[in-house]
Amino acid sequence: MRVRRLLDSQKFRTATESLRSDHARFVQELIRLTEIPAPPFKEQARAKVYLDMLSANGLSDVEMDAEGNVMGVRKGSGGDPMLAVLSHLDSVFPEGTDVNVKRTGTKLAAPGIGDDSRALAVVLQILRAMAAAKFQTALDILFVGDVGEEGEGDLRGVKYLLTKGKYKDRVKQLIAVDGPEQIRIGTAGVGTKRYRVSFLGPGGHSYFAIGLVHPAFAMGNAIAKIARLKVTDQPKTTFNVGVLSGGTSVNSIPAKVSMDVDLRSESKDELNKLVDRFHSILHEAAVEENEARSTKQGAMVVETKLISDRPTGETPHDSPLVQSAAAVIRAFGHEPLYGVISTDANIPMSIGIPAVAVARGGKGGRQHSLDEWVDVEENSSVEAAQILMLTILAAAAAGGQ
């Protein structure tokens, strides 16, 4: 009922008019944010700009916390508890990546433009629309641009926010604005374990030391074994070798080579099984290499380091937060598509705080690739912003007249 009242209210119509009139500014801010590099652990430049943007859009208590998250509060009428709305500042792309936006009609392309720059920009647009309509919510809403969502960041921003930050005892619901249009509501978190695996040996000249144990051969053997792993489709379980590094020169047996490995599953049990098999493969590869070649200068050894550990979690479909998010999507004539994805919402889900990940909205594709793109056609972009705004208002118990 609340969703319908909000959608039919004059305030929501006023807010929608604001979204439309503000569309060009949304596109400008999207481009500006995207073109500020924010590689893992180096989000500061984008964070400082976004901090100023939050301040300029009427939030109070705007600040950067000790972890590097930037945030501000939109005051409600009731104070505690608090709704947190998160969009992440970082991208997966390393320092030096060309992040200049290329435009073809309404299509914008650049690394990170969808994941998650679009979310950062649409939140600013929504803040202006809520102000234009003079919406009053019961709950305080904490809007956050957080760090460390991607890769080795290991969700450090949201972990800090909910376990050490000044609002850790007040946040009782959380919306992560992150995810593809195909999954409109993420109600469960994919569990992830990521490892950096190093294969180490004595090394040597490729001609004179031929026959010694060879770390690169062992790593190649391990990768071939990983490639043949059998995993379940339901619950979905996946693996990937994403980064390879090491060696000194083309004519040197490397003393060290490394690989970064990503293991995921919707199921905690299946993830643990995959992790166990993965460690067995590493042991097998080391043993086979040491048996196949000479260890007279020393045996080859394997070292593993856990570089990211994302817990599984779930918000039940009958929870008020999920029910209101689903009602919003139905109100716009769509079916609520539920999914299991990996976002900032994993952390609150894992500690019992109701949380969902909601789509950034609008069309796009190729996330985590250099040719990532979004479409900023006005009608679809405005509808996406309407859906996100109404989801936030319903969760924060806004009134509509």
Backbone torsions as a table, in degrees:
resi	resn	phi	psi	omega
1	MET	NA	-42.0	-179.6
2	ARG	-60.5	-42.1	-179.1
3	VAL	-60.7	-44.9	-179.2
4	ARG	-64.0	-42.7	179.3
5	ARG	-62.3	-43.6	179.2
6	LEU	-62.7	-46.0	-177.2
7	LEU	-63.1	-35.7	-177.3
8	ASP	-87.6	-1.2	-173.6
9	SER	-78.7	155.3	174.7
10	GLN	-63.2	-34.5	179.2
11	LYS	-61.4	-41.6	-179.4
12	PHE	-68.2	-35.6	176.2
13	ARG	-63.8	-40.8	177.6
14	THR	-63.8	-42.0	179.0
15	ALA	-63.6	-38.9	179.1
16	THR	-65.5	-40.1	175.7
17	GLU	-59.4	-38.9	177.6
18	SER	-64.4	-42.9	178.8
19	LEU	-58.3	-41.2	-178.8
20	ARG	-69.2	-46.5	-177.9
21	SER	-68.9	-20.3	-176.1
22	ASP	-96.8	3.4	-171.6
23	HIS	-61.1	-43.4	-178.9
24	ALA	-62.2	-38.7	178.0
25	ARG	-65.9	-40.3	175.6
26	PHE	-55.4	-45.5	-179.5
27	VAL	-64.1	-42.9	179.1
28	GLN	-61.1	-43.5	-179.4
29	GLU	-69.2	-35.9	176.1
30	LEU	-59.7	-46.4	179.5
31	ILE	-64.7	-44.9	-178.3
32	ARG	-60.2	-46.9	-178.6
33	LEU	-65.8	-41.5	-179.2
34	THR	-61.0	-36.7	-174.9
35	GLU	-83.4	3.4	171.1
36	ILE	-97.9	110.2	-177.0
37	PRO	-57.0	139.3	178.2
38	ALA	-141.8	61.3	179.1
39	PRO	-67.2	164.6	179.7
40	PRO	-52.2	131.3	178.9
41	PHE	70.2	5.6	178.2
42	LYS	-134.1	53.2	-177.4
43	GLU	-91.4	1.0	-167.7
44	GLN	-58.4	-42.7	-176.6
45	ALA	-63.0	-46.5	178.2
46	ARG	-67.2	-37.8	-179.7
47	ALA	-60.8	-41.7	-179.2
48	LYS	-64.9	-40.8	178.0
49	VAL	-65.6	-42.9	-177.8
50	TYR	-68.8	-33.0	175.6
51	LEU	-58.8	-45.5	178.2
52	ASP	-64.5	-36.7	179.1
53	MET	-65.6	-41.0	177.2
54	LEU	-62.8	-42.3	179.9
55	SER	-63.9	-39.2	-178.2
56	ALA	-71.7	-12.4	-177.3
57	ASN	-109.5	29.4	164.5
58	GLY	87.2	6.8	179.0
59	LEU	-80.0	153.4	176.0
60	SER	-104.8	166.7	177.7
61	ASP	53.2	40.7	-179.2
62	VAL	-75.0	129.9	-175.3
63	GLU	-162.1	167.2	170.1
64	MET	-111.5	128.3	-178.7
65	ASP	-86.4	-179.0	-174.4
66	ALA	-65.7	-21.1	179.8
67	GLU	-88.8	-15.3	-179.3
68	GLY	108.5	-2.1	173.9
69	ASN	-66.4	144.1	172.5
70	VAL	-114.6	144.3	-171.4
71	MET	-159.8	163.2	174.2
72	GLY	-157.2	160.9	-174.1
73	VAL	-112.4	132.2	168.0
74	ARG	-99.7	110.6	-171.3
75	LYS	-67.7	136.8	172.6
76	GLY	-102.8	-173.9	-178.2
77	SER	-91.0	-15.5	-172.4
78	GLY	-112.1	-9.4	-179.0
79	GLY	73.5	-126.1	179.8
80	ASP	-62.1	151.8	-14.4
81	PRO	-75.4	-176.2	-173.1
82	MET	-123.5	143.7	171.5
83	LEU	-99.5	130.7	175.7
84	ALA	-106.5	135.8	176.9
85	VAL	-120.7	116.2	-173.4
86	LEU	-114.4	137.1	167.4
87	SER	-131.5	135.7	-173.2
88	HIS	-91.4	143.6	-175.9
89	LEU	-81.1	-30.9	-171.0
90	ASP	-84.2	159.8	172.1
91	SER	-122.3	171.1	-179.1
92	VAL	-81.6	-9.7	-167.0
93	PHE	-86.0	138.0	-176.0
94	PRO	-72.4	166.1	176.7
95	GLU	-57.2	137.3	-179.2
96	GLY	97.7	-8.4	177.8
97	THR	-67.2	137.3	176.9
98	ASP	-72.9	112.0	-178.0
99	VAL	-109.9	17.4	176.3
100	ASN	-67.5	134.9	-175.9
101	VAL	-83.1	132.7	176.2
102	LYS	-109.0	131.2	-174.7
103	ARG	-116.3	131.6	172.8
104	THR	-131.4	101.4	-174.5
105	GLY	63.2	-123.0	178.8
106	THR	-95.3	4.4	-179.4
107	LYS	-95.1	125.6	177.8
108	LEU	-114.1	134.1	-178.4
109	ALA	-129.1	131.9	174.8
110	ALA	-177.3	150.7	176.6
111	PRO	-59.3	126.7	176.8
112	GLY	85.1	1.0	-174.9
113	ILE	-66.7	-30.6	176.5
114	GLY	-91.1	-44.0	-173.3
115	ASP	-112.2	86.5	17.6
116	ASP	-139.5	27.9	-177.5
117	SER	-61.9	-36.0	179.7
118	ARG	-60.2	-39.5	179.3
119	ALA	-63.6	-42.7	178.8
120	LEU	-58.9	-43.5	-176.9
121	ALA	-71.6	-40.1	-177.4
122	VAL	-69.6	-30.4	175.8
123	VAL	-62.6	-41.1	177.2
124	LEU	-62.4	-41.8	178.8
125	GLN	-61.8	-41.2	179.8
126	ILE	-67.0	-39.9	177.6
127	LEU	-58.3	-42.1	179.2
128	ARG	-67.7	-38.1	179.7
129	ALA	-67.4	-40.7	178.4
130	MET	-64.9	-37.0	177.7
131	ALA	-68.8	-41.0	-179.7
132	ALA	-61.4	-36.3	-178.7
133	ALA	-86.9	-5.3	-178.6
134	LYS	57.4	41.7	177.2
135	PHE	-67.0	135.0	174.2
136	GLN	-113.9	123.9	177.4
137	THR	-103.4	156.1	175.3
138	ALA	-73.7	-41.3	-177.5
139	LEU	-90.7	148.0	164.1
140	ASP	-66.8	142.5	177.1
141	ILE	-116.6	124.1	177.7
142	LEU	-97.5	112.8	177.9
143	PHE	-96.5	126.9	-171.5
144	VAL	-129.6	132.4	163.1
145	GLY	-101.5	107.1	-169.9
146	ASP	-105.4	159.2	-178.1
147	VAL	-101.5	163.5	167.2
148	GLY	70.8	27.1	178.1
149	GLU	-78.5	-34.1	-173.2
150	GLU	-90.0	152.5	168.0
151	GLY	47.6	-127.9	-177.0
152	GLU	-71.3	-5.3	175.0
153	GLY	-58.8	-27.3	171.3
154	ASP	55.8	34.4	177.8
155	LEU	58.9	32.1	-174.7
156	ARG	-63.8	-31.1	-179.2
157	GLY	-66.7	-50.8	-178.8
158	VAL	-72.0	-31.0	175.5
159	LYS	-60.3	-45.4	179.2
160	TYR	-64.4	-45.8	-177.8
161	LEU	-54.6	-43.9	-172.1
162	LEU	-93.5	-11.2	-179.7
163	THR	-117.3	-22.6	-177.4
164	LYS	-131.4	-19.9	-174.5
165	GLY	-68.5	165.8	-175.4
166	LYS	-65.1	-20.6	-178.8
167	TYR	-104.2	12.8	-172.1
168	LYS	-59.2	-29.9	-179.5
169	ASP	-92.2	-5.3	-177.6
170	ARG	-102.3	-28.2	-177.2
171	VAL	-72.2	116.0	-178.5
172	LYS	-117.2	-6.8	173.7
173	GLN	-145.8	151.6	180.0
174	LEU	-145.3	136.0	174.4
175	ILE	-118.0	119.6	174.0
176	ALA	-97.4	119.6	179.5
177	VAL	-88.2	89.5	-171.1
178	ASP	-169.5	121.9	178.0
179	GLY	145.2	155.3	-177.9
180	PRO	-74.5	159.2	179.9
181	GLU	-59.4	-28.7	-176.7
182	GLN	-66.3	-24.9	176.2
183	ILE	-115.6	100.9	-174.3
184	ARG	-77.2	-29.6	180.0
185	ILE	-136.1	114.4	173.3
186	GLY	-89.3	112.4	-176.2
187	THR	-106.5	-4.6	178.7
188	ALA	-143.5	152.3	-177.0
189	GLY	-106.6	132.2	175.5
190	VAL	-71.7	128.7	175.1
191	GLY	-76.3	138.3	-176.7
192	THR	-138.0	135.9	168.9
193	LYS	-127.6	130.0	-179.4
194	ARG	-122.1	136.9	-175.9
195	TYR	-127.0	144.7	165.8
196	ARG	-104.8	118.2	-175.3
197	VAL	-111.2	126.1	179.3
198	SER	-116.1	133.5	175.1
199	PHE	-107.9	122.4	-172.9
200	LEU	-123.7	137.6	177.9
201	GLY	-147.1	-177.1	-177.1
202	PRO	-70.4	-23.4	-177.6
203	GLY	69.6	-178.2	178.5
204	GLY	152.2	177.6	179.7
205	HIS	-69.0	137.0	-175.1
206	SER	-64.4	-22.8	-179.3
207	TYR	-95.9	-50.6	-173.3
208	PHE	-80.0	-25.4	-177.9
209	ALA	-102.4	14.5	-179.8
210	ILE	-54.8	137.6	-179.8
211	GLY	104.3	-17.0	175.4
212	LEU	-71.8	157.9	176.0
213	VAL	-54.1	144.2	-169.3
214	HIS	-127.4	106.8	-178.2
215	PRO	-55.5	-38.0	-178.2
216	ALA	-67.4	-37.1	177.2
217	PHE	-65.4	-40.4	179.3
218	ALA	-64.7	-41.5	179.3
219	MET	-66.5	-40.5	176.7
220	GLY	-60.8	-39.8	176.8
221	ASN	-61.9	-44.0	179.6
222	ALA	-63.0	-43.0	179.6
223	ILE	-62.0	-41.4	179.0
224	ALA	-62.4	-38.6	178.1
225	LYS	-67.9	-42.0	177.6
226	ILE	-60.3	-40.5	-178.4
227	ALA	-61.4	-25.0	-178.3
228	ARG	-94.6	5.3	179.3
229	LEU	-61.3	143.5	174.2
230	LYS	-105.9	124.8	-179.6
231	VAL	-129.1	166.6	-175.7
232	THR	-83.7	145.4	171.5
233	ASP	-82.2	-34.3	178.3
234	GLN	-133.3	109.9	-1.9
235	PRO	-69.7	145.4	-176.4
236	LYS	-63.5	129.1	-178.4
237	THR	-135.7	133.5	-174.4
238	THR	-138.2	164.6	175.7
239	PHE	-146.2	155.3	-179.9
240	ASN	-157.6	141.1	168.2
241	VAL	-103.6	111.0	-167.6
242	GLY	-105.2	-28.0	-177.1
243	VAL	-137.1	132.7	175.8
244	LEU	-121.0	139.8	-179.8
245	SER	-154.1	164.4	173.4
246	GLY	125.4	-178.3	-179.3
247	GLY	88.9	161.7	-178.9
248	THR	-113.2	-48.4	-178.9
249	SER	-157.5	168.3	-178.5
250	VAL	-65.8	-23.3	-179.1
251	ASN	-109.6	29.7	175.5
252	SER	-126.9	134.8	167.9
253	ILE	-70.1	121.7	-174.5
254	PRO	-66.5	141.4	172.9
255	ALA	-82.3	-21.0	-179.4
256	LYS	-154.6	132.9	169.0
257	VAL	-133.4	154.1	-176.0
258	SER	-139.2	157.6	173.4
259	MET	-142.8	146.0	174.3
260	ASP	-103.8	128.9	-172.9
261	VAL	-123.1	135.8	-178.8
262	ASP	-114.4	121.8	178.4
263	LEU	-120.3	130.1	-175.6
264	ARG	-138.9	152.6	171.1
265	SER	-162.3	149.8	171.7
266	GLU	-70.7	-19.8	-175.8
267	SER	-110.8	130.7	176.8
268	LYS	-61.1	-41.4	-179.3
269	ASP	-65.4	-44.2	179.7
270	GLU	-65.8	-36.1	177.7
271	LEU	-63.9	-42.8	179.2
272	ASN	-63.6	-38.4	176.8
273	LYS	-63.0	-43.1	-180.0
274	LEU	-64.1	-41.4	178.9
275	VAL	-61.8	-43.4	179.3
276	ASP	-61.9	-43.8	179.6
277	ARG	-65.6	-38.9	178.0
278	PHE	-59.2	-47.2	179.5
279	HIS	-65.2	-34.9	176.7
280	SER	-63.3	-40.8	178.9
281	ILE	-61.7	-42.8	179.4
282	LEU	-61.6	-42.1	178.7
283	HIS	-63.8	-44.4	179.9
284	GLU	-60.6	-43.5	-178.3
285	ALA	-63.8	-37.9	178.8
286	ALA	-67.7	-45.7	-179.8
287	VAL	-62.0	-45.2	-177.5
288	GLU	-64.3	-38.1	178.6
289	GLU	-68.1	-42.4	-179.6
290	ASN	-68.2	-26.2	176.6
291	GLU	-82.1	-29.3	-174.9
292	ALA	-81.4	-26.9	-175.1
293	ARG	-134.4	174.6	-173.0
294	SER	-74.4	139.1	174.9
295	THR	-112.1	20.6	-175.5
296	LYS	-64.7	-24.3	175.2
297	GLN	-98.7	5.8	-178.7
298	GLY	125.3	146.7	-180.0
299	ALA	-78.2	158.2	172.6
300	MET	-84.8	138.8	-179.6
301	VAL	-127.6	160.4	179.3
302	VAL	-118.3	133.9	174.3
303	GLU	-121.2	136.6	178.7
304	THR	-122.4	141.6	176.9
305	LYS	-131.6	124.9	176.0
306	LEU	-75.2	117.3	-176.2
307	ILE	-108.0	-8.5	176.7
308	SER	-161.3	135.9	-178.4
309	ASP	-140.5	99.5	-179.6
310	ARG	-101.8	121.9	-178.4
311	PRO	-75.9	154.8	170.1
312	THR	-76.9	165.2	177.3
313	GLY	-177.4	168.9	-178.1
314	GLU	-156.1	142.2	169.2
315	THR	-109.0	118.6	-175.8
316	PRO	-57.0	146.7	-179.5
317	HIS	-64.9	-20.8	179.6
318	ASP	-91.4	6.9	177.3
319	SER	-72.6	149.3	-179.6
320	PRO	-55.6	-37.7	-178.6
321	LEU	-64.5	-45.9	178.9
322	VAL	-67.8	-40.6	-179.8
323	GLN	-61.8	-41.0	-179.7
324	SER	-71.1	-38.2	177.5
325	ALA	-62.5	-40.9	178.5
326	ALA	-66.5	-39.7	179.9
327	ALA	-63.2	-37.2	177.9
328	VAL	-62.2	-47.0	-177.7
329	ILE	-64.6	-40.6	176.9
330	ARG	-64.3	-36.3	-179.3
331	ALA	-62.5	-24.2	177.1
332	PHE	-96.8	11.7	173.7
333	GLY	83.8	17.5	179.8
334	HIS	-114.1	160.1	173.2
335	GLU	-89.4	136.0	177.5
336	PRO	-73.0	109.4	-179.8
337	LEU	-90.7	116.3	-177.9
338	TYR	-92.0	151.3	-179.7
339	GLY	-154.1	166.6	175.0
340	VAL	-111.2	113.3	-176.9
341	ILE	-136.7	172.2	-177.7
342	SER	-111.1	110.5	-176.9
343	THR	-146.9	-175.9	173.7
344	ASP	-57.9	-23.3	-178.3
345	ALA	-67.0	-18.2	178.1
346	ASN	-54.6	-41.3	-174.0
347	ILE	-68.3	-53.7	177.7
348	PRO	-59.6	-39.9	177.2
349	MET	-56.2	-41.4	-175.2
350	SER	-70.2	-19.9	-179.6
351	ILE	-112.4	15.1	171.6
352	GLY	87.4	12.6	175.6
353	ILE	-93.8	123.7	178.8
354	PRO	-56.6	128.8	-177.2
355	ALA	-150.6	150.3	173.4
356	VAL	-138.5	155.1	167.8
357	ALA	-106.0	128.8	-178.9
358	VAL	-116.9	148.7	-175.8
359	ALA	-60.5	143.8	176.3
360	ARG	-66.6	-24.2	176.9
361	GLY	92.0	161.3	-179.7
362	GLY	75.1	164.2	-179.4
363	LYS	-83.4	149.7	179.1
364	GLY	-176.4	178.1	180.0
365	GLY	-175.2	176.6	176.0
366	ARG	61.9	33.4	179.6
367	GLN	-61.5	149.2	-176.2
368	HIS	68.8	17.3	175.2
369	SER	-123.3	161.9	-178.1
370	LEU	-67.5	-21.4	179.2
371	ASP	-105.0	31.8	175.4
372	GLU	-56.2	142.9	-176.3
373	TRP	-146.2	158.6	171.2
374	VAL	-137.1	155.9	174.4
375	ASP	-109.5	125.7	-177.7
376	VAL	-108.0	28.6	173.8
377	GLU	-52.1	135.2	-166.0
378	GLU	-62.3	-48.6	-173.7
379	ASN	-62.1	-46.8	-179.1
380	SER	-69.7	-33.7	178.7
381	SER	-67.6	-41.4	179.3
382	VAL	-65.8	-42.0	178.4
383	GLU	-62.4	-41.2	177.8
384	ALA	-60.1	-42.4	178.7
385	ALA	-67.0	-38.4	176.3
386	GLN	-59.1	-45.1	-177.9
387	ILE	-62.9	-45.5	179.4
388	LEU	-65.6	-43.5	-179.8
389	MET	-61.5	-45.0	-179.1
390	LEU	-66.3	-35.9	176.9
391	THR	-62.0	-43.6	178.7
392	ILE	-65.3	-45.4	-178.8
393	LEU	-63.1	-41.5	179.9
394	ALA	-65.7	-41.5	-179.4
395	ALA	-66.9	-32.8	-178.6
396	ALA	-89.7	7.0	177.1
397	ALA	57.2	57.4	176.9
398	ALA	-79.2	157.1	173.3
399	GLY	-104.9	148.1	179.3
400	GLY	-129.7	137.2	178.4
401	GLN	-135.4	NA	NA
